Every structure is written in C-alpha cells, then in structure tokens.
C-alpha cells in the first residue's frame, strides 16, 4: 500500500501534467489570463510540496 507522501507526490505530479496540457490548449491572446492562473497553480503546488518536505538539520 502506498504511503501518504507517495500518494500526495503522485497527485501533485498528475496535477502539474494536466495543467501543462491545459496550458498547451490555451493559445489565443484572450486566454492569456487563464494561462497566468495556471502558472500560479503550478507555483502553489511547488510551495505545498516544499512545505511537506522534512527540514534538513
């Protein structure tokens, strides 16, 4: 059975992949704001991932 961090990492990876697919589909100038929000979503996923990592002491 996968561990919780492992499942969470898989979900984050899949979310990032889907966001990248969506970004590729949004290529019209009027969709630029949506692409910016998707970029922010990826940044937020990275920040969450950093918060979950154990601190190196």
N, C-alpha and C positions, 0 to 999 in steps of 0.2 A: 504494500500500500504506500503511495507516495506521501512524503512529508508535506506539512502545510507550506513551508517556504518554497518547496519544489513546485507545488501546485500554483502558488501565487506567482512564481517566476514564469511558469508556463503561460498563465493568463496574461501577464504583462507582455510577454513576447508576442502572443497572439494578438493582443490589442494593438501593439505597435505595428505589426504586419498589416492588420486591417486598416489602420489609419493611413499607412503608406499606400495601400491600394486605393483608398478613397481620395487621397491627395492626387494620385495619378489620373483619376477620373475627372477631377475638377480643374479644367484648363481654360475656362472662359474668364475674361477680365472681371466680370461681375461676381465671380466665385472666389476672388482673391481673399476676401474677409473670412470665408469659411476655411480656406487653406491655412490662414493665420491661426484660427482657433484650433485646428488640428495640430499645428506645430506646438501650440501651448499645451495641448493634451499630452503630447509625447514628452515634453519637458516635465510636466506634472508626474507622469509615470516614472521618469528617471529620478525625480526628487523623492517620490514614495519609496522607490527601490533603495535609494541611498539611506533613507531613514531606517529601513529594516535591517540593514547590514550591521553585524556586530562591530563595535569600535575596536580598532587595533590599539592595544595598550602596551 
